[in-house]
Amino acid sequence: MLYWALVFFVIALIAGALGFGGIASASSGIAQILFFLFLVLFAISLIMGLVRRR
């Protein structure tokens, strides 16, 4: 999931450099959603791993 967030971020950078503002905005929004989703799932798996050790 982090890979896809980085892919959409790179697409947003390239689209922004070429002047495609709408595509850049959409790609950066998708990248941001995927990144925060990754962080939430990572935190949940980290907490679950700590709980299961006990």
PDB file of N, CA, C, O and CB in Angstrom:
ATOM      1  N   MET A   1       0.826  -1.181   0.000  1.00  0.00           N
ATOM      2  CA  MET A   1       0.000   0.000   0.000  1.00  0.00           C
ATOM      3  C   MET A   1       0.874   1.250   0.000  1.00  0.00           C
ATOM      4  O   MET A   1       0.548   2.251  -0.638  1.00  0.00           O
ATOM      5  CB  MET A   1      -0.942  -0.005   1.203  1.00  0.00           C
ATOM      6  N   LEU A   2       1.966   1.179   0.711  1.00  0.00           N
ATOM      7  CA  LEU A   2       2.889   2.304   0.715  1.00  0.00           C
ATOM      8  C   LEU A   2       3.491   2.498  -0.667  1.00  0.00           C
ATOM      9  O   LEU A   2       3.760   3.627  -1.078  1.00  0.00           O
ATOM     10  CB  LEU A   2       3.994   2.095   1.754  1.00  0.00           C
ATOM     11  N   TYR A   3       3.703   1.399  -1.384  1.00  0.00           N
ATOM     12  CA  TYR A   3       4.212   1.468  -2.756  1.00  0.00           C
ATOM     13  C   TYR A   3       3.261   2.263  -3.644  1.00  0.00           C
ATOM     14  O   TYR A   3       3.695   3.119  -4.415  1.00  0.00           O
ATOM     15  CB  TYR A   3       4.415   0.053  -3.330  1.00  0.00           C
ATOM     16  N   TRP A   4       1.963   1.981  -3.535  1.00  0.00           N
ATOM     17  CA  TRP A   4       0.982   2.683  -4.369  1.00  0.00           C
ATOM     18  C   TRP A   4       0.878   4.148  -3.991  1.00  0.00           C
ATOM     19  O   TRP A   4       0.647   4.994  -4.855  1.00  0.00           O
ATOM     20  CB  TRP A   4      -0.387   2.022  -4.252  1.00  0.00           C
ATOM     21  N   ALA A   5       1.044   4.459  -2.719  1.00  0.00           N
ATOM     22  CA  ALA A   5       1.043   5.857  -2.307  1.00  0.00           C
ATOM     23  C   ALA A   5       2.212   6.599  -2.946  1.00  0.00           C
ATOM     24  O   ALA A   5       2.061   7.736  -3.395  1.00  0.00           O
ATOM     25  CB  ALA A   5       1.108   5.969  -0.774  1.00  0.00           C
ATOM     26  N   LEU A   6       3.365   5.962  -2.985  1.00  0.00           N
ATOM     27  CA  LEU A   6       4.521   6.580  -3.625  1.00  0.00           C
ATOM     28  C   LEU A   6       4.337   6.706  -5.134  1.00  0.00           C
ATOM     29  O   LEU A   6       4.765   7.695  -5.729  1.00  0.00           O
ATOM     30  CB  LEU A   6       5.773   5.776  -3.325  1.00  0.00           C
ATOM     31  N   VAL A   7       3.710   5.725  -5.750  1.00  0.00           N
ATOM     32  CA  VAL A   7       3.448   5.785  -7.197  1.00  0.00           C
ATOM     33  C   VAL A   7       2.545   6.965  -7.527  1.00  0.00           C
ATOM     34  O   VAL A   7       2.824   7.719  -8.459  1.00  0.00           O
ATOM     35  CB  VAL A   7       2.804   4.470  -7.692  1.00  0.00           C
ATOM     36  N   PHE A   8       1.453   7.131  -6.763  1.00  0.00           N
ATOM     37  CA  PHE A   8       0.554   8.244  -7.021  1.00  0.00           C
ATOM     38  C   PHE A   8       1.214   9.585  -6.718  1.00  0.00           C
ATOM     39  O   PHE A   8       0.904  10.586  -7.364  1.00  0.00           O
ATOM     40  CB  PHE A   8      -0.713   8.092  -6.200  1.00  0.00           C
ATOM     41  N   PHE A   9       2.124   9.616  -5.738  1.00  0.00           N
ATOM     42  CA  PHE A   9       2.853  10.837  -5.436  1.00  0.00           C
ATOM     43  C   PHE A   9       3.760  11.228  -6.596  1.00  0.00           C
ATOM     44  O   PHE A   9       3.839  12.402  -6.957  1.00  0.00           O
ATOM     45  CB  PHE A   9       3.670  10.668  -4.157  1.00  0.00           C
ATOM     46  N   VAL A  10       4.442  10.253  -7.176  1.00  0.00           N
ATOM     47  CA  VAL A  10       5.313  10.524  -8.330  1.00  0.00           C
ATOM     48  C   VAL A  10       4.478  10.978  -9.526  1.00  0.00           C
ATOM     49  O   VAL A  10       4.876  11.889 -10.253  1.00  0.00           O
ATOM     50  CB  VAL A  10       6.142   9.263  -8.702  1.00  0.00           C
ATOM     51  N   ILE A  11       3.330  10.352  -9.728  1.00  0.00           N
ATOM     52  CA  ILE A  11       2.436  10.775 -10.817  1.00  0.00           C
ATOM     53  C   ILE A  11       1.994  12.218 -10.597  1.00  0.00           C
ATOM     54  O   ILE A  11       1.932  13.003 -11.543  1.00  0.00           O
ATOM     55  CB  ILE A  11       1.197   9.840 -10.913  1.00  0.00           C
ATOM     56  N   ALA A  12       1.689  12.568  -9.352  1.00  0.00           N
ATOM     57  CA  ALA A  12       1.281  13.942  -9.043  1.00  0.00           C
ATOM     58  C   ALA A  12       2.405  14.923  -9.313  1.00  0.00           C
ATOM     59  O   ALA A  12       2.162  16.012  -9.834  1.00  0.00           O
ATOM     60  CB  ALA A  12       0.835  14.053  -7.588  1.00  0.00           C
ATOM     61  N   LEU A  13       3.631  14.558  -8.968  1.00  0.00           N
ATOM     62  CA  LEU A  13       4.771  15.434  -9.225  1.00  0.00           C
ATOM     63  C   LEU A  13       4.996  15.655 -10.711  1.00  0.00           C
ATOM     64  O   LEU A  13       5.222  16.782 -11.153  1.00  0.00           O
ATOM     65  CB  LEU A  13       6.023  14.859  -8.600  1.00  0.00           C
ATOM     66  N   ILE A  14       4.934  14.582 -11.475  1.00  0.00           N
ATOM     67  CA  ILE A  14       5.145  14.685 -12.927  1.00  0.00           C
ATOM     68  C   ILE A  14       4.016  15.473 -13.577  1.00  0.00           C
ATOM     69  O   ILE A  14       4.268  16.326 -14.428  1.00  0.00           O
ATOM     70  CB  ILE A  14       5.247  13.282 -13.565  1.00  0.00           C
ATOM     71  N   ALA A  15       2.787  15.201 -13.190  1.00  0.00           N
ATOM     72  CA  ALA A  15       1.651  15.916 -13.763  1.00  0.00           C
ATOM     73  C   ALA A  15       1.694  17.401 -13.395  1.00  0.00           C
ATOM     74  O   ALA A  15       1.348  18.257 -14.209  1.00  0.00           O
ATOM     75  CB  ALA A  15       0.332  15.289 -13.287  1.00  0.00           C
ATOM     76  N   GLY A  16       2.114  17.699 -12.180  1.00  0.00           N
ATOM     77  CA  GLY A  16       2.228  19.091 -11.766  1.00  0.00           C
ATOM     78  C   GLY A  16       3.314  19.822 -12.534  1.00  0.00           C
ATOM     79  O   GLY A  16       3.146  20.991 -12.884  1.00  0.00           O
ATOM     80  N   ALA A  17       4.420  19.151 -12.798  1.00  0.00           N
ATOM     81  CA  ALA A  17       5.516  19.765 -13.547  1.00  0.00           C
ATOM     82  C   ALA A  17       5.127  20.013 -14.998  1.00  0.00           C
ATOM     83  O   ALA A  17       5.612  20.961 -15.616  1.00  0.00           O
ATOM     84  CB  ALA A  17       6.762  18.883 -13.485  1.00  0.00           C
ATOM     85  N   LEU A  18       4.262  19.174 -15.545  1.00  0.00           N
ATOM     86  CA  LEU A  18       3.845  19.322 -16.938  1.00  0.00           C
ATOM     87  C   LEU A  18       2.624  20.228 -17.089  1.00  0.00           C
ATOM     88  O   LEU A  18       2.195  20.506 -18.209  1.00  0.00           O
ATOM     89  CB  LEU A  18       3.546  17.963 -17.534  1.00  0.00           C
ATOM     90  N   GLY A  19       2.067  20.683 -15.981  1.00  0.00           N
ATOM     91  CA  GLY A  19       0.971  21.629 -16.044  1.00  0.00           C
ATOM     92  C   GLY A  19      -0.419  21.031 -15.992  1.00  0.00           C
ATOM     93  O   GLY A  19      -1.399  21.732 -16.248  1.00  0.00           O
ATOM     94  N   PHE A  20      -0.528  19.778 -15.675  1.00  0.00           N
ATOM     95  CA  PHE A  20      -1.842  19.139 -15.549  1.00  0.00           C
ATOM     96  C   PHE A  20      -2.293  19.228 -14.095  1.00  0.00           C
ATOM     97  O   PHE A  20      -2.091  18.295 -13.317  1.00  0.00           O
ATOM     98  CB  PHE A  20      -1.797  17.648 -16.028  1.00  0.00           C
ATOM     99  N   GLY A  21      -2.902  20.347 -13.736  1.00  0.00           N
ATOM    100  CA  GLY A  21      -3.258  20.611 -12.342  1.00  0.00           C
ATOM    101  C   GLY A  21      -4.317  19.687 -11.796  1.00  0.00           C
ATOM    102  O   GLY A  21      -4.231  19.270 -10.641  1.00  0.00           O
ATOM    103  N   GLY A  22      -5.327  19.350 -12.602  1.00  0.00           N
ATOM    104  CA  GLY A  22      -6.402  18.477 -12.128  1.00  0.00           C
ATOM    105  C   GLY A  22      -5.916  17.077 -11.829  1.00  0.00           C
ATOM    106  O   GLY A  22      -6.282  16.487 -10.813  1.00  0.00           O
ATOM    107  N   ILE A  23      -5.096  16.549 -12.711  1.00  0.00           N
ATOM    108  CA  ILE A  23      -4.552  15.202 -12.508  1.00  0.00           C
ATOM    109  C   ILE A  23      -3.607  15.194 -11.318  1.00  0.00           C
ATOM    110  O   ILE A  23      -3.596  14.245 -10.534  1.00  0.00           O
ATOM    111  CB  ILE A  23      -3.820  14.706 -13.776  1.00  0.00           C
ATOM    112  N   ALA A  24      -2.814  16.253 -11.180  1.00  0.00           N
ATOM    113  CA  ALA A  24      -1.887  16.340 -10.055  1.00  0.00           C
ATOM    114  C   ALA A  24      -2.641  16.404  -8.736  1.00  0.00           C
ATOM    115  O   ALA A  24      -2.245  15.769  -7.759  1.00  0.00           O
ATOM    116  CB  ALA A  24      -0.977  17.562 -10.203  1.00  0.00           C
ATOM    117  N   SER A  25      -3.709  17.158  -8.705  1.00  0.00           N
ATOM    118  CA  SER A  25      -4.503  17.279  -7.489  1.00  0.00           C
ATOM    119  C   SER A  25      -5.158  15.952  -7.117  1.00  0.00           C
ATOM    120  O   SER A  25      -5.155  15.562  -5.950  1.00  0.00           O
ATOM    121  CB  SER A  25      -5.567  18.357  -7.658  1.00  0.00           C
ATOM    122  N   ALA A  26      -5.710  15.269  -8.091  1.00  0.00           N
ATOM    123  CA  ALA A  26      -6.357  13.980  -7.832  1.00  0.00           C
ATOM    124  C   ALA A  26      -5.338  12.940  -7.373  1.00  0.00           C
ATOM    125  O   ALA A  26      -5.601  12.180  -6.441  1.00  0.00           O
ATOM    126  CB  ALA A  26      -7.087  13.484  -9.092  1.00  0.00           C
ATOM    127  N   SER A  27      -4.189  12.906  -8.020  1.00  0.00           N
ATOM    128  CA  SER A  27      -3.160  11.929  -7.661  1.00  0.00           C
ATOM    129  C   SER A  27      -2.611  12.191  -6.266  1.00  0.00           C
ATOM    130  O   SER A  27      -2.362  11.251  -5.511  1.00  0.00           O
ATOM    131  CB  SER A  27      -2.024  11.953  -8.680  1.00  0.00           C
ATOM    132  N   SER A  28      -2.419  13.457  -5.917  1.00  0.00           N
ATOM    133  CA  SER A  28      -1.905  13.750  -4.581  1.00  0.00           C
ATOM    134  C   SER A  28      -2.947  13.422  -3.514  1.00  0.00           C
ATOM    135  O   SER A  28      -2.592  12.997  -2.415  1.00  0.00           O
ATOM    136  CB  SER A  28      -1.487  15.223  -4.477  1.00  0.00           C
ATOM    137  N   GLY A  29      -4.220  13.614  -3.824  1.00  0.00           N
ATOM    138  CA  GLY A  29      -5.271  13.235  -2.890  1.00  0.00           C
ATOM    139  C   GLY A  29      -5.319  11.740  -2.657  1.00  0.00           C
ATOM    140  O   GLY A  29      -5.460  11.289  -1.520  1.00  0.00           O
ATOM    141  N   ILE A  30      -5.203  10.973  -3.722  1.00  0.00           N
ATOM    142  CA  ILE A  30      -5.191   9.511  -3.597  1.00  0.00           C
ATOM    143  C   ILE A  30      -3.969   9.057  -2.817  1.00  0.00           C
ATOM    144  O   ILE A  30      -4.066   8.176  -1.963  1.00  0.00           O
ATOM    145  CB  ILE A  30      -5.214   8.843  -4.986  1.00  0.00           C
ATOM    146  N   ALA A  31      -2.812   9.659  -3.108  1.00  0.00           N
ATOM    147  CA  ALA A  31      -1.580   9.298  -2.401  1.00  0.00           C
ATOM    148  C   ALA A  31      -1.709   9.600  -0.913  1.00  0.00           C
ATOM    149  O   ALA A  31      -1.254   8.816  -0.080  1.00  0.00           O
ATOM    150  CB  ALA A  31      -0.373  10.051  -2.993  1.00  0.00           C
ATOM    151  N   GLN A  32      -2.320  10.719  -0.575  1.00  0.00           N
ATOM    152  CA  GLN A  32      -2.484  11.093   0.823  1.00  0.00           C
ATOM    153  C   GLN A  32      -3.413  10.117   1.543  1.00  0.00           C
ATOM    154  O   GLN A  32      -3.131   9.717   2.673  1.00  0.00           O
ATOM    155  CB  GLN A  32      -3.027  12.521   0.932  1.00  0.00           C
ATOM    156  N   ILE A  33      -4.505   9.734   0.908  1.00  0.00           N
ATOM    157  CA  ILE A  33      -5.439   8.779   1.510  1.00  0.00           C
ATOM    158  C   ILE A  33      -4.758   7.434   1.727  1.00  0.00           C
ATOM    159  O   ILE A  33      -4.903   6.836   2.793  1.00  0.00           O
ATOM    160  CB  ILE A  33      -6.687   8.606   0.624  1.00  0.00           C
ATOM    161  N   LEU A  34      -4.021   6.951   0.734  1.00  0.00           N
ATOM    162  CA  LEU A  34      -3.345   5.663   0.865  1.00  0.00           C
ATOM    163  C   LEU A  34      -2.277   5.695   1.953  1.00  0.00           C
ATOM    164  O   LEU A  34      -2.103   4.722   2.687  1.00  0.00           O
ATOM    165  CB  LEU A  34      -2.718   5.261  -0.463  1.00  0.00           C
ATOM    166  N   PHE A  35      -1.567   6.812   2.056  1.00  0.00           N
ATOM    167  CA  PHE A  35      -0.520   6.915   3.075  1.00  0.00           C
ATOM    168  C   PHE A  35      -1.117   6.881   4.477  1.00  0.00           C
ATOM    169  O   PHE A  35      -0.609   6.171   5.345  1.00  0.00           O
ATOM    170  CB  PHE A  35       0.293   8.200   2.882  1.00  0.00           C
ATOM    171  N   PHE A  36      -2.193   7.641   4.711  1.00  0.00           N
ATOM    172  CA  PHE A  36      -2.807   7.632   6.038  1.00  0.00           C
ATOM    173  C   PHE A  36      -3.466   6.291   6.342  1.00  0.00           C
ATOM    174  O   PHE A  36      -3.473   5.853   7.492  1.00  0.00           O
ATOM    175  CB  PHE A  36      -3.836   8.752   6.152  1.00  0.00           C
ATOM    176  N   LEU A  37      -4.013   5.644   5.339  1.00  0.00           N
ATOM    177  CA  LEU A  37      -4.560   4.303   5.533  1.00  0.00           C
ATOM    178  C   LEU A  37      -3.451   3.326   5.911  1.00  0.00           C
ATOM    179  O   LEU A  37      -3.641   2.470   6.775  1.00  0.00           O
ATOM    180  CB  LEU A  37      -5.286   3.824   4.261  1.00  0.00           C
ATOM    181  N   PHE A  38      -2.291   3.454   5.260  1.00  0.00           N
ATOM    182  CA  PHE A  38      -1.138   2.634   5.611  1.00  0.00           C
ATOM    183  C   PHE A  38      -0.725   2.863   7.056  1.00  0.00           C
ATOM    184  O   PHE A  38      -0.445   1.907   7.779  1.00  0.00           O
ATOM    185  CB  PHE A  38       0.030   2.931   4.677  1.00  0.00           C
ATOM    186  N   LEU A  39      -0.683   4.134   7.489  1.00  0.00           N
ATOM    187  CA  LEU A  39      -0.286   4.430   8.865  1.00  0.00           C
ATOM    188  C   LEU A  39      -1.259   3.833   9.874  1.00  0.00           C
ATOM    189  O   LEU A  39      -0.837   3.299  10.899  1.00  0.00           O
ATOM    190  CB  LEU A  39      -0.186   5.935   9.072  1.00  0.00           C
ATOM    191  N   VAL A  40      -2.544   3.918   9.595  1.00  0.00           N
ATOM    192  CA  VAL A  40      -3.551   3.363  10.503  1.00  0.00           C
ATOM    193  C   VAL A  40      -3.418   1.844  10.587  1.00  0.00           C
ATOM    194  O   VAL A  40      -3.430   1.280  11.682  1.00  0.00           O
ATOM    195  CB  VAL A  40      -4.970   3.750  10.040  1.00  0.00           C
ATOM    196  N   LEU A  41      -3.293   1.186   9.446  1.00  0.00           N
ATOM    197  CA  LEU A  41      -3.156  -0.271   9.452  1.00  0.00           C
ATOM    198  C   LEU A  41      -1.854  -0.719  10.108  1.00  0.00           C
ATOM    199  O   LEU A  41      -1.820  -1.750  10.779  1.00  0.00           O
ATOM    200  CB  LEU A  41      -3.227  -0.809   8.031  1.00  0.00           C
ATOM    201  N   PHE A  42      -0.781   0.052   9.917  1.00  0.00           N
ATOM    202  CA  PHE A  42       0.488  -0.261  10.567  1.00  0.00           C
ATOM    203  C   PHE A  42       0.370  -0.145  12.078  1.00  0.00           C
ATOM    204  O   PHE A  42       0.867  -1.001  12.810  1.00  0.00           O
ATOM    205  CB  PHE A  42       1.592   0.661  10.056  1.00  0.00           C
ATOM    206  N   ALA A  43      -0.289   0.913  12.549  1.00  0.00           N
ATOM    207  CA  ALA A  43      -0.461   1.097  13.993  1.00  0.00           C
ATOM    208  C   ALA A  43      -1.318  -0.021  14.584  1.00  0.00           C
ATOM    209  O   ALA A  43      -1.013  -0.531  15.663  1.00  0.00           O
ATOM    210  CB  ALA A  43      -1.100   2.469  14.289  1.00  0.00           C
ATOM    211  N   ILE A  44      -2.376  -0.402  13.892  1.00  0.00           N
ATOM    212  CA  ILE A  44      -3.241  -1.485  14.381  1.00  0.00           C
ATOM    213  C   ILE A  44      -2.468  -2.799  14.452  1.00  0.00           C
ATOM    214  O   ILE A  44      -2.578  -3.528  15.437  1.00  0.00           O
ATOM    215  CB  ILE A  44      -4.479  -1.644  13.470  1.00  0.00           C
ATOM    216  N   SER A  45      -1.697  -3.104  13.428  1.00  0.00           N
ATOM    217  CA  SER A  45      -0.938  -4.360  13.442  1.00  0.00           C
ATOM    218  C   SER A  45       0.155  -4.334  14.506  1.00  0.00           C
ATOM    219  O   SER A  45       0.463  -5.366  15.102  1.00  0.00           O
ATOM    220  CB  SER A  45      -0.319  -4.625  12.065  1.00  0.00           C
ATOM    221  N   LEU A  46       0.741  -3.168  14.747  1.00  0.00           N
ATOM    222  CA  LEU A  46       1.753  -3.046  15.793  1.00  0.00           C
ATOM    223  C   LEU A  46       1.134  -3.269  17.168  1.00  0.00           C
ATOM    224  O   LEU A  46       1.709  -3.980  17.992  1.00  0.00           O
ATOM    225  CB  LEU A  46       2.428  -1.669  15.730  1.00  0.00           C
ATOM    226  N   ILE A  47      -0.010  -2.682  17.425  1.00  0.00           N
ATOM    227  CA  ILE A  47      -0.693  -2.844  18.712  1.00  0.00           C
ATOM    228  C   ILE A  47      -1.148  -4.294  18.894  1.00  0.00           C
ATOM    229  O   ILE A  47      -1.008  -4.858  19.979  1.00  0.00           O
ATOM    230  CB  ILE A  47      -1.906  -1.883  18.809  1.00  0.00           C
ATOM    231  N   MET A  48      -1.685  -4.888  17.845  1.00  0.00           N
ATOM    232  CA  MET A  48      -2.128  -6.281  17.942  1.00  0.00           C
ATOM    233  C   MET A  48      -0.958  -7.218  18.201  1.00  0.00           C
ATOM    234  O   MET A  48      -1.093  -8.192  18.941  1.00  0.00           O
ATOM    235  CB  MET A  48      -2.855  -6.699  16.665  1.00  0.00           C
ATOM    236  N   GLY A  49       0.184  -6.932  17.599  1.00  0.00           N
ATOM    237  CA  GLY A  49       1.365  -7.744  17.836  1.00  0.00           C
ATOM    238  C   GLY A  49       1.848  -7.634  19.277  1.00  0.00           C
ATOM    239  O   GLY A  49       2.275  -8.627  19.865  1.00  0.00           O
ATOM    240  N   LEU A  50       1.786  -6.439  19.846  1.00  0.00           N
ATOM    241  CA  LEU A  50       2.193  -6.256  21.233  1.00  0.00           C
ATOM    242  C   LEU A  50       1.222  -6.922  22.205  1.00  0.00           C
ATOM    243  O   LEU A  50       1.640  -7.455  23.232  1.00  0.00           O
ATOM    244  CB  LEU A  50       2.308  -4.777  21.550  1.00  0.00           C
ATOM    245  N   VAL A  51      -0.078  -6.893  21.882  1.00  0.00           N
ATOM    246  CA  VAL A  51      -1.078  -7.503  22.746  1.00  0.00           C
ATOM    247  C   VAL A  51      -0.958  -9.027  22.723  1.00  0.00           C
ATOM    248  O   VAL A  51      -1.130  -9.680  23.753  1.00  0.00           O
ATOM    249  CB  VAL A  51      -2.487  -7.073  22.318  1.00  0.00           C
ATOM    250  N   ARG A  52      -0.670  -9.581  21.576  1.00  0.00           N
ATOM    251  CA  ARG A  52      -0.587 -11.048  21.466  1.00  0.00           C
ATOM    252  C   ARG A  52       0.649 -11.622  22.155  1.00  0.00           C
ATOM    253  O   ARG A  52       0.654 -12.797  22.521  1.00  0.00           O
ATOM    254  CB  ARG A  52      -0.583 -11.458  20.002  1.00  0.00           C
ATOM    255  N   ARG A  53       1.682 -10.827  22.335  1.00  0.00           N
ATOM    256  CA  ARG A  53       2.894 -11.322  23.005  1.00  0.00           C
ATOM    257  C   ARG A  53       2.647 -11.630  24.470  1.00  0.00           C
ATOM    258  O   ARG A  53       3.284 -12.519  25.034  1.00  0.00           O
ATOM    259  CB  ARG A  53       4.018 -10.305  22.883  1.00  0.00           C
ATOM    260  N   ARG A  54       1.743 -10.913  25.081  1.00  0.00           N
ATOM    261  CA  ARG A  54       1.514 -11.079  26.520  1.00  0.00           C
ATOM    262  C   ARG A  54       0.739 -12.295  26.774  1.00  0.00           C
ATOM    263  O   ARG A  54       0.444 -12.609  27.928  1.00  0.00           O
ATOM    264  CB  ARG A  54       0.808  -9.901  27.114  1.00  0.00           C
TER     265      ARG A  54
END
